[in-house]
Amino acid sequence: MSKKDQQVSKLTVQSMLLILLLVDFVSAFIIDAQDAKCVRWNGQNCTPLNSLFIKNPIDRTLLEFDVSGINTDSVITLDIWYDNLDKDLPDGIIDVFTYTGDGVVSGDDFYAGTLYNSFTAIENNVYNIDLGYEFYEYPCGYASIDITPIVLAAIYSGDEYLGIRLSTETSDRFNLGKGSLLPNPFLTVVPEPATILIVGIGSLILRRKKYL
C-alpha cells in the first residue's frame, strides 16, 4: 500500500470513528412527567390522587411534561405501561388527549385536552420487576405513541409544558405507574442523527478527494 493510500485509509477510519461517536452522543433519553396524578370525579367535584388509574367515567390519568428543552430535530414518543384489571372483558380502548399544561395537575384538568390518538389496550408484553432476589415477569400491556407533531407544535407556540390525559369510554379498568409496580408513562426523545451523519460522511468524502 502506498503512502497516499495509507493516509486515505487512516482518514477514513478517523472519520468513521467520529461519526460513531456523534451518533452515540445523540442517543435517546427519557423525560419523566413533572407531575402525574389520577383525577377522580366523585359526582360533585374532581380530586387529584397520587396513584394512576383509568376507569370510566370517574378516573382519568393526567401527566404534565416539561418539553422546553427538547431539540426540534427529535422524534418523541409517549410510552405507556399499563395493567388491564378486566382481562375477561373485550379489549378496552385508551384515549390520549393533549393540552397546554402548566406543570401541575389539578382537578380542572379532568376535562382538559383534545383527542390525539386512541389504542386498543391489549396484554402484549411483560415488564421485568426487580424483587431484589429475582426478576418477576409482570404480564401487562405496553404502547408507544408517536407524539412528535404535538410536542413540536407546543415548542413552536412557546409552551413550556405539554399535558397528557389518558381516559377510556370502555368498561375496562387500568392501573398505571408505580402504584402497580410499573413505570409512570414517560416521553422517549430520539435526537435526529441524519444531519450529523450527512456532515460526517461529507467530511469523509472531502478528505478522501483531497488526498486522491
N, C-alpha and C positions, 0 to 999 in steps of 0.2 A: 504494500500500500504506500502510495506517495505521501510526501509531507502535506500536500494540499488536501488529499483525501482524509488524512488523519485529522487535520484541522476541521474539516467539514463534519466528520463523524463526531468529534468532540463537541462541536457547537450543537449538533443535532441532539445529542444526549443531554446537554445542559438545558436546551430549550424544552425538551420533553419533561425533564425533572421540574422545571419552572412551572409548566402547565399543570402537572400533577399536584404541586404544592398549592397553586392557586385554586384548583378545584377542591382540594381538601379544606382550604381556608373558608370557602363559601358553603360548607356543608350545612345540612338542615339543623334547625334549632326549634325548641318548643317555647310557646308563650302560655303560661297559666293565666286563668282569669283573675283579674284584680278583685272581683267579688263574685261569689257563686252561692245562690240560695234557691230553695224552693219557696214559691209564694203560694200560700194556701188561702182559698176563698171559703169562708165559713157561712156564707149566706147573707152576711151583712157587711163584712169588710175583708181586706186581704192582708195577711200577716206573713212576713218573711221567716223562713225556717232554715236552720243550718244544714240539715240533710237534704239530699236532692231526690225528688220523686217526680213522676209524671203519672197523673191519674185524672181522667175526665169525670166531671168538669172542675174538680176542686184544686188539683195540684199541677203547677207548672214550674219548670226549672228555668231560672234566669241566670245569665252569665254576662259579665262586663269585662271586655278585653281592652288593654291599652295597645293600640295599633300605631301609635305615633312614631315609633322607632323602626317600622318595617320599611325596607327598601322597596320602591315601586317596581323593581325588576323581578320581584319574588313571586313564587307560586304559594298560595296559602290554603291549607285545608283545615276544616273543623273536624276533630277526631273525637268520636263518642263511643265509650264502652258502656254497655247497659245490660241489665238483668231483667228479663221479662218474667214477672211473677205468675203470669197466667198462660203457661205453656200449653194447657189443654184447650185454649181458645184459638180461633183463627188468628194468624199473624196480624199484629197490630201495626198501625202507621204512626210514626213520629213526625210531626211537622216542625220545620225550622223557620222561625221568624227572625228578622233582623231589625234593629232600630238604632238611633243615635243614643249612645249611652253617656253617663256622667261618672262612671267608676264605682257607683254604689247601687246595689239592688234595693228597691223599695216596693211597698205594696202596690203603688201605682203602676208598676211595670207589668202587672198581671195581664193587662190587655195590650201591652206595647208590641209594636212591630208590624211588618208587612211580610206575608208568606214568601219565603225564598225557595224552599225545597221541602220535599217530603220523601220518606223512605220506609220501606217495609222492614219492620224490626224483627228479624229472624235470629234464631240462635245459630250463629255461623262461625264461632270462634271459641278459643279458651284463653283465659288470662292466667299467667303463672304468678301465684301469690307465694311470697317467701314467708314461710311459717317459722323460720329460724333454724329448724332442724331438717326441713324438707320443703320442696316446692309442691304446692297444690294446684292442679289444673282446674280452674274455675270455668265451667261451661257458661258462656254468655254470648252476647252479640256485640258486633263492632261495625261502625260505619265511619267512612271518611268522606266528607262533603267538600268539594272544591268551592271555596267562598272568595276566591281571588277578586272577582269583579266587584263584590260589595265592599271588600276591605279597601281596594284602590279608590272606589267612589268616596268612601269615608275620608281617606287620606287627602284626596284632591279637594274635598269640601272643607278641609281644615279641622275635622273632628278628631279629638284625641282618643275617644273610646267608641268601641262598637259593641252594642248589646245584642245578645242572642237569647231568644225564647224558645224553649222546647216544650211542646204540648201534644196532646192527642185528642182526637174525637172518637176513637175506638174504645172498646171496653177493656183493653189490656192495661195492666199497671206495670210501671217500670221503676226500678231502683237504679240510681246512678251514683258515681262518685265514691268518696272514701268511706261513707257510711255502709256501703255494700262491698267494701274491700276492693273496689275498682277505682281507677284514677278519675278525677273530675274531667269533664270534657276540656280539651285544650286545642290550641292552634299549633299546627306544624308549618314552619316557614322554610321554604327551599329557595335560597337566592339563585337567580338565573345565571348559570355559568357560561351560557353561549357566548356572550360578549367577551368574556375573559379568554375563552378558548380561541375565538377568532383572532384576538390580539396576539395571543401566544403563538398560534400557528403562523400568523402573518409575519411575526418577528423571526420565526424559524426559517421561513421561505426567503425573506430578505437576506438573512445571514448566509444562507446557502448560496444565493445568487452572487453575493459579494465575493465569495471565495471560489466560485466556479469559473 
